[in-house]
Amino acid sequence: MKVGPIAIRELFKDNEDLYEKVIVSARRQRQIVDSRSLLFEAFQDIEDTEDLDRFDEMDYQMEKPMALAMEELLDDELDWNYDVDEDK
C-alpha cells in the first residue's frame, strides 16, 4: 500500500468516533513495531554463519507500520473492546 491521503469519509463509514480510530490505529502500529523489533533483536545474537543465512532471506522492504495499521483499520480487520472498571 502506498502512503497517501485518506478520505475522511473512509474513517467515518462505521463509527463516528474519529479519535477512537486514531487510537486503535496507533496501538496496532505499536504492536507491529514491537513484533519487528523482536525479529531484529534475534539478529544481534548471531554467532554462526548458518544463522546469518536465515536473515539474508528476510524481506527488508517491509511496509511501514503506519500504512499497514491504517490498511487493516480501513479493511475492518481490527477488533477492539473497552476495559471497564467495575470498582467505580
C-alpha positions as CSV (number, residue, x, y, z in Angstrom):
1,M,0.0,0.0,0.0
2,K,1.3,3.4,-0.9
3,V,1.3,6.0,1.7
4,G,-1.1,8.7,0.7
5,P,-4.1,10.8,1.7
6,I,-7.2,9.1,3.1
7,A,-10.6,10.5,2.6
8,I,-12.1,11.4,5.9
9,R,-15.4,9.7,5.0
10,E,-13.5,6.4,4.9
11,L,-12.8,6.8,8.6
12,F,-16.4,7.7,9.4
13,K,-18.1,4.9,7.5
14,D,-18.9,2.6,10.5
15,N,-18.2,4.7,13.6
16,E,-18.4,8.4,14.0
17,D,-15.6,8.5,16.6
18,L,-12.5,9.6,14.7
19,Y,-10.4,9.8,17.8
20,E,-11.2,6.2,18.7
21,K,-10.0,5.0,15.3
22,V,-6.8,7.1,15.6
23,I,-6.0,5.4,19.0
24,V,-6.8,1.9,17.7
25,S,-4.6,2.5,14.6
26,A,-1.7,3.9,16.8
27,R,-1.9,0.9,19.1
28,R,-1.9,-1.5,16.2
29,Q,1.1,0.3,14.8
30,R,2.9,-0.1,18.1
31,Q,2.2,-3.9,18.0
32,I,3.7,-4.1,14.5
33,V,6.8,-2.2,15.6
34,D,7.2,-4.3,18.7
35,S,6.9,-7.6,16.7
36,R,9.5,-6.4,14.2
37,S,11.9,-5.3,16.9
38,L,11.9,-8.8,18.4
39,L,13.0,-10.1,15.0
40,F,15.9,-7.7,14.8
41,E,17.0,-8.4,18.4
42,A,17.4,-12.0,17.4
43,F,19.7,-10.8,14.6
44,Q,22.1,-9.3,17.2
45,D,22.7,-12.6,18.9
46,I,24.0,-14.4,15.8
47,E,27.3,-16.3,16.4
48,D,27.3,-18.7,13.4
49,T,27.2,-18.0,9.7
50,E,24.5,-20.6,9.2
51,D,22.2,-18.5,11.3
52,L,23.2,-15.4,9.3
53,D,21.9,-17.1,6.1
54,R,18.4,-17.2,7.6
55,F,18.4,-13.5,8.0
56,D,19.6,-12.9,4.4
57,E,16.2,-14.2,3.3
58,M,14.3,-11.6,5.3
59,D,12.3,-9.0,3.4
60,Y,13.9,-5.7,4.3
61,Q,11.4,-3.8,2.2
62,M,8.7,-4.1,4.8
63,E,5.7,-1.9,4.6
64,K,5.6,1.0,7.1
65,P,3.8,0.2,10.3
66,M,1.6,3.2,10.0
67,A,0.5,2.3,6.5
68,L,-0.1,-1.3,7.5
69,A,-2.2,-0.4,10.5
70,M,-4.3,2.0,8.5
71,E,-4.9,-0.6,5.8
72,E,-6.0,-3.1,8.4
73,L,-8.3,-0.5,10.0
74,L,-9.9,0.5,6.7
75,D,-10.4,-3.1,5.7
76,D,-12.2,-3.8,9.0
77,E,-9.5,-6.3,10.1
78,L,-9.1,-4.9,13.6
79,D,-11.3,-5.7,16.6
80,W,-11.2,-3.8,19.8
81,N,-13.1,-3.6,23.1
82,Y,-13.1,-1.5,26.2
83,D,-11.9,-2.4,29.6
84,V,-14.5,-1.4,32.1
85,D,-13.5,-0.9,35.7
86,E,-16.2,-2.4,37.9
87,D,-14.8,-0.8,41.1
88,K,-16.2,2.6,40.2
